């Protein structure tokens, strides 16, 4: 088993769950469907390309290295004559995530690694306006996704690390079969179709765990001053 990891960092990110025209919310972490969309764009797949479906087979896990701060953007949309609607868009500010994708097909992971560093189409983190803060750094490791994320060093920004204690508890969300014995929940973020005329998402089982890592930037206790 090999695992491909890459960091998602941007001033704004947004990963929609159930959305309406008036209100579009975001989850607190990247959804699997959003990551598959990112990979498809990097590979140069069009929305109706059947090859996108094969990416669902990738094992998926994501670690929250820097929890974002919620931001709501207020819009007044106007069209035709005097027709207006108030809409809201939710975003995550200054969030950082590490995505881990596992597969027995090492050649596929190498293709994805190359595509993420040399994308065919523009990459964005949830919405078109949310472009990554620089090129993605994609690496391939031995082991399955949760094991890799358990041992990978903390990827938060230096200023954020300086505000934390000597150890930090990070949350990992993963496909339920990667966390045997853990309670699971059903989330609607399995890609069925990206076709703009009929987008569809299915359910998958997800489990959550935490991992404690040391803080390399810790010098004093930020909370007590000692």
N, C-alpha and C positions, 0 to 999 in steps of 0.2 A: 504494500500500500504506500502510495506517495500522496503528499498534500501540497497544494499551491496556496501560498498566502500573499495577500497584498493589503495595504493600508488605504482606508478611505478618509481623506482629510479635505475639508473645504470650509469657507466661511459660513455657507448655508447648505444643508442637506434636507431632503424631505422624502419619506417613504410612505406613500399613501396606503391606507387600509380602505375601509368603506368611505366613498366620497360622493358628494352631490355637487351640483353647480354652485350652490350657496356656500358650502363649507367643505374644505379639503383638509383633513387632518394628517398627522404623520405618526408612525410608530416611533419608538425610542431607539430602534436599531434597524439596519438594512434588511429588507425582506428578501427571501430567496428569489422571488420573481423579479425584483429590481436588479439583483446580481446577475441573473440569467439575461436580463435585458442589456446590462452593461457588457457582458461577455459577447452577446450577439452583435452589438454595435462594434466592438473591437474586432470581431471576426469578419465584419462586413456583411452580415446576414440582413436581409430585408425582413419586414414585420411578418410576412406570410411565408417565410422560408421554413420548410418542414424540418430542417436540420436543428432548429432551435429546440424542438421537443427533446432531442437526445441529451441536451444539457440538464434536463430534470434529473437524470440519473446520477449526477455528481453528488457526493456526500457534502453536506453544507453545515458550517458552523461559523458563528461570528462572536467576537469578544468586544465588549464595550470598554475601551481604554480611556476614553475621556467623554463623560456624559455631557451631552449638549444642553444648552439653555433654550427653552421654548420661545419662539417668536411667532406672533400672529400678524400677518400682513392684511391690511384692510383695503378693499377695493370697492369702487362704485363703477359698475359696468353699465354703459349706455349704448343703446342701438335703436334704430328706427327713429321715431319722433316721440320724445319725452318718455321713453321706456327705460327705466333704470332698475338695477338690482344691486343690493349690497352683498358682497361676497367676502369670504375670509380664507386665507391660505396659511397653514401652519408650517413652520420650519424648525430645524435644530441648528443652533448657532455653535460654532467652535467645537463640534463633536469630532471624535476620532474613533475609528473602528478598525479591527483587524479581521478580515474575511479569510476563511480556510475552506478549501475545496479538495475533497479527497477522491481518488480513483485508482484502480489497478492499471489503468491505461496511461502509462507514463508519457507516451507520445502525444496523447491528447492534452495532458497538462503542459507539456513543452509548447504545443501550439498555442494554448491559452496564454502562457507566459509571454511568448513573443507577441501575440496580438495585443495584450494589455500595454506593452511597452511601445508597440508600433500600431496603434489602432487605425482601422480603415475609416470609421465614422467617429464623429465627436462623442466623447464620453461625458456623461453627466450623472449626478448622484441623486436620482429620484425624479428631478424635473430638469427641463432643458436649460434653465438659467443657472443650475447648480453644477458648475464645472469643477473638477478636482483642482486642488491647490498644488499644481505641478504634476510631473509625470508619475505614474504609479510604479511602485517598487515591488515587483513580483518575484517571489523566491519559491523554490521547490525543496521540500523536506521529506525525510523518511517518517513513516508513521501515519496514523489516521488523524483527522482534523482536530478533535478534542485534545488528544495527547500533545499535538504540536502546539496548540494554543495554551496548554497548561504550562509548557516550559519556555515559551517564547517571551523574551524580555518585554517589559512595559513600554508601550509606544506613545504615551501621552507627551504633549508639549512640555518643554523644560519649565516654563512658568507655572504650568498646572502641577507638575510633579513637586515643585518646591513648596506648594501649599498643602501637601498631603503628609501623612505620617510615615514611619519607617517601613511599614508594610501596607499594601493596598489590596482590597478584595475586589476582583473584577468578575463581572457576570458574563457567562458564556451561554448563548442560545444555540441549539444544535438539533439536527434531525433526531427524532426520538430513539432510533435504533443505534445511535452513537453513544447514548447514555442509558444503557440497560439498567433497569431497576429504579430509574427516576420516574416521578410522576410526569405525565405528558398532557398537552393540551392541543386542540386542533386549531390551526391558523389557516386563513384563506390567502395563501401567497404562493401556491403552486401554479406555474405558468401553464395555461391551456392554449391561449391565443393572444397575440399582440395586435391582431388585425384591428385597425381603428374603427372599422364598421361594426365589430362585434367582439370586443375584448372579453376574455373569459379567464377566471382564476378558480382553481380547485383547492381542496383542503389537504393539508399534510400534518402529521403529528410532530410536535416540537417539545423538547425538554430543556430545562435550565439548570445550570450548576454554577458554582463560583470557584475561583482559584485565587490564592493569596500569593502575591509577588513582592519582592523587595523593591524599595524605592531608591534608585541610584542617586537621586538629587537631594535626598534628605540631609539636612545639616543641623537644624534645630526643630523642636516641636513647634509647629506653626500655631497651634492652638494655645499652648501654655507659655511659649517663649523660652523653653529650656531644652 
